[in-house]
C-alpha cells in the first residue's frame, strides 16, 4: 500500500492515518485530544528547540530518520541542561511512499520515545506530489524542563577542561559509506544523551558549556565556543578517540574525523577541578570518553600532535556531505 | 546570488546565513544566544503546536509561505485560547533558490511577527540538493500562554450556536486560481486571529470550541466537532458568507466553498446566550462575521438551504488541492 495525496488532504483519509498509525504508536492522552494545539504543564523555565531531518538514506546502520528525529531534538534539549518532555512531529511525505516504510519509521520513533519518557503531543502531516520532496522529511520540535541553568557557550574561562563523551565521526562516516556503496560494519552513534547529562548534573559537576557535535562535527562546536567566549582551545590529538573504521573511511574520501557529524556524541567543558570526576562518570557510559584538551588564552582552536606540532582547526567550510541529518 | 549546499553544512557559510539573514530579521536576545535550545520563561500551562508549510506557489495574492508559516501556527495557538509567544522556524531549502527569494520570505515572517509581539527563538536550516525538495518548505512550532482554559472540540452541547468569523474559502480559491492560471483580484484571508480571539475572551464570551478552518475547510471543522462531541450540527446555507469570486472559482472547478481551505477564518461555538454579543464583537473585525447555525441532536453535519431542503456535509474525501498550505 502506498501513501497517496489524499492522506494529506485534511479529510477522511488524513483522519484514518492519524487514528490508525500515529495514535497507535504515539499513544498518549494529550495527543489524542486532537485539538489545534496541545495544552501541557511545564516548569516556568523551559528549553525549546527545533530540527528538520532530511537524512539520505532514510535507513542506515544504527538508526533511521525516525530514531534520528527523536534523538536529535532530545539531545539539543539535554545540552541545555533540560530534561526532554514533549515533542511535536511534522511529517512531509512524498506521494507514493510505501505505508510500511512510514510505519517502520514511526515505530522507530516510538521505540526511542519510550527509552526517555518523552511524549509526542502535537503533529502535522503533509503529503506532497511525487518529486516535490525526496521520500520523507521530519521536523521535530521539543520542550524540556530546565534542570540545570546557565549552561552556555559564552561561559568558558582559561583553564576549563574539554571532554568528549566517546569516539568521534561515526554518524558522518556511516552516511558517507552508505552514500558511496562502501560495505562497513560501522554503526552510527545515534543515541539519546540525557542519561549521561543527568549523571553529570546529579554528581554536581560544574558544567560550563555542553553541545552535541552534529553537523560540522567537533570542529564546529569548538570554533563556536572559541568565538562565543572569546577564548582559545587546545586539543591533544592523541586524546581524540577515533575508530579504525572511521579513520579508514576518512582516508578513503579525504575527510577529517573532527569535521564529521555525530548524533550521540557531545563535547562538554567543565572547570578544571571537576574534569577527572566528569571523565569517570562519562566512561561508565562509553569507555572512549576522555578529557581531550583545555581552554587557553587566544581565539583559535588548535590541535596539538603527539610530536607537539600545532595545527589550527577552523570552522568547516563548504558542504562536507549534504543530507547528513 | 543563489543558496548553495554549503549554506546548510553547519560550518562557515551556515554561520554567515544565520548572522546576516536570520539575526537581521528575527532579531532578539534569546535567538542570538545561538545555543542548542532557547531557554524561555512561560506560564505553567502552555499550548504547543506545529505545522509544516509546503504551499505552492510560494507567493500568492495576500501572502506567501513566510507569512503563512507565522500566521498558521499562531492561529493554532489562539484557537486554544493561548496568546502566541514563541516560535521555532525550520527551513528546508532547495539548492539553487535565489537568496533574494529567501530574504523576501524571511522579511515577510518578520513583518508578521511584529504585529503580534511573537519571537522566533530557535531555528534550523537545511539545504538539500536540487530536486530533493521543491524550492522551500518551512516548519514552525509555537508556544503560547493559555489565557482561557477548557476550549475543546468535545465541549459542544445541544443549543450552542456556531459562528464563522468571515466569508469562507478565500485561501483555497486563491491557490486554485494561481495553480490553474486564472486571473483574479481575490486575496487569501491569510491573517493573524489573536486580536479577534482576545476580544472574545476579554468580553467573557463563553467559548466552547474554536478552530480555524484550514485544510478541509469549514466542513472538516464541523465534522470533527460532531464526532468529538457526539452531536449534530445544522448550518443555514444563507448565513454562510461567500464572495462572488470564490463562488465563481468553485463553479469553474467543481469545488464546494465549505470544503476549501482558509488561513484567517475561524469557527467558534458559544453558548446560546452569548451568540449575539460574540457576533457583534467579530463584526468589528470583519463585517461578514455571522451566526451560521447551531448544535442539535444527532451525529451529522447538515446544511439547510433557503428552501429548507437538507444536505449532509461529510468530511472531505480525496485530495482537494495538494500543497494548499
Interface residues (C-beta under 8 A of the other chain):
Chain A: X4 X5 X6 X8 X9 X10 X11 X12 X13 X14 X15 X33 X34 X35 X36 X37 X38 X39 X40 X41 X42 X43 X44 X45 X46 X47 X48 X49 X50 X51 X52 X54 X56 X75 X76 X77 X79 X80 X82 X86 X88 X89 X90 X91 X92 X95 X121 X122 X123 X124 X126 X127 X128 X129 X131 X132 X133 X134 X137 X139 X141 X142 X143 X144 X146 X149 X152 X153 X154 X211 X212 X214 X215 X216 X219 X220 X224 X228 X261 X314 X315 X316 X317 X318 X319 X320 X322 X323
Chain B: X4 X5 X6 X8 X9 X10 X11 X12 X13 X14 X15 X33 X34 X35 X36 X37 X38 X39 X40 X41 X42 X43 X44 X45 X46 X47 X48 X49 X50 X51 X52 X54 X56 X75 X76 X77 X79 X80 X82 X86 X88 X89 X90 X91 X92 X95 X121 X122 X123 X124 X126 X127 X128 X129 X131 X132 X133 X134 X137 X139 X141 X142 X143 X144 X146 X149 X152 X153 X154 X211 X212 X214 X215 X216 X219 X220 X224 X228 X261 X314 X315 X316 X317 X318 X319 X320 X322 X323
